[in-house]
Amino acid sequence: MENYEPLNQTAGQGDALIGPPEVVAINIGNSTTTAGLVREQQVESVISVATDQLDAIAEPLAELWGQIDARTVQVVVASVVPARTEPLCRIVERVTGEQALVIRRDLPLPLPLDVENPETVGVDRVCGAAAAYHRLGHACVVADVGTAMTVNVVSDDGIFLGGAILPGPQTAAWALAEHTAALPEIQLRRPEHHIGRSTEESILAGVIFGAVGALRELTERYATEMGRWPQLVVTGGGAKLLADYLDFADDLVPNLTLMGIALAWQQNPPGPMEPS
């Protein structure tokens, strides 16, 4: 798998967009809040700040807003940190003079769900899966490597079926340092050896190759259940750490979640919300 290859566009997909062509999409994650201008299914001018320091987004957001035609742009927010959603919306209104639309509050999710307790499914999981399915037009698995690593399945007819959630590499490394007496906190990087020759290298090998192995195992199990190998798309801030070892994956796409956030608006500009 080559790093940061775009998804393969399937004929007939991408034709149903009825919203404006440009969206400033903002994803409030557990550790990082990311924003970007989504234009023609590409993400530009990406901004990243720590979620616990949201005020830091104001200046780069103002710079981005000054470079675009605000008359044709909508700001759309997805959040897995409810306490940060309204503060972010206030920053957006102060900086842009516009009100942000929040997925699940103002806009429906971009994919239907076939899961238990659908209200508990993370918006970011659904948005990333929706972006991949919209471009591919068939069943796929989407792995998002972040604070948590989520591995999500979409059916051939575009229904989010659920998946798996496990600690991301950084979270796994932090947990070892936090909950053991002797293991150190480390900076993640690509391991130099498969067999760790020091404690640090052993932790690196464990968290990086462990994540790769988990992703391979999960995808194989999904393939067995589905009767064929689904196209596997990998995204997220930690994806680059795993990229060299994902020979079984098809595409590595940065900022896939931002594309899915934009899709929620582009497919369904706000009107009366149907009961969930």
Secondary structure as GFF3:
##gff-version 3
##sequence-region A 1 276
A	DSSP	beta_strand	22	28	.	.	.	ID=ss1
A	DSSP	beta_strand	32	39	.	.	.	ID=ss2
A	DSSP	beta_strand	42	50	.	.	.	ID=ss3
A	DSSP	three_ten_helix	51	57	.	.	.	ID=ss4
A	DSSP	alpha_helix	58	66	.	.	.	ID=ss5
A	DSSP	three_ten_helix	70	72	.	.	.	ID=ss6
A	DSSP	beta_strand	73	79	.	.	.	ID=ss7
A	DSSP	alpha_helix	82	96	.	.	.	ID=ss8
A	DSSP	beta_strand	101	102	.	.	.	ID=ss9
A	DSSP	three_ten_helix	118	120	.	.	.	ID=ss10
A	DSSP	alpha_helix	123	136	.	.	.	ID=ss11
A	DSSP	beta_strand	140	145	.	.	.	ID=ss12
A	DSSP	beta_strand	148	154	.	.	.	ID=ss13
A	DSSP	beta_strand	160	167	.	.	.	ID=ss14
A	DSSP	alpha_helix	169	179	.	.	.	ID=ss15
A	DSSP	alpha_helix	199	226	.	.	.	ID=ss16
A	DSSP	beta_strand	231	235	.	.	.	ID=ss17
A	DSSP	alpha_helix	239	242	.	.	.	ID=ss18
A	DSSP	three_ten_helix	243	245	.	.	.	ID=ss19
A	DSSP	beta_strand	251	252	.	.	.	ID=ss20
A	DSSP	alpha_helix	256	267	.	.	.	ID=ss21
###
